Amino acid sequence: MNQDFSELIEYLDGKFEKVNEKLEKTATKEDVFELRIQIQNLAERVEKLEESVHHLTTAIDSLAKAIDDLRIEYSAIAMQTTRHEKWIQQLAGKLGMKLEY
């Protein structure tokens, strides 16, 4: 089994060397310069994407906090409303009034 892998490795090494030789023969300084420019442009785009993701994450965190604050406020208002309804029912009972909803 080990020998099978060594033969495969030798075969692939030979193929990679042939490809490398072809690239060295065909690649010019202009090609290398063009590739470097493309890589630099790609790096700038990735940096901008990272910045955009950071801004989106911050915005989502802000929205989540606002939603949580609204949920807490709604719970407080619901409890207050329930308490007020109970007080109104007690007052109506003491005054001898029947309240209808």
Buried (B, 14 or more C-beta within 10 A) or exposed (E): EEEEEEEEEEEEEEEEEEEEEEEEEEEEEEEEEEEEEEEEEEEEEEEEEEEEEEEEEEEEEEEEEEEEEEEEEEEEEEEEEEEEEEEEEEEEEEEEEEEEE
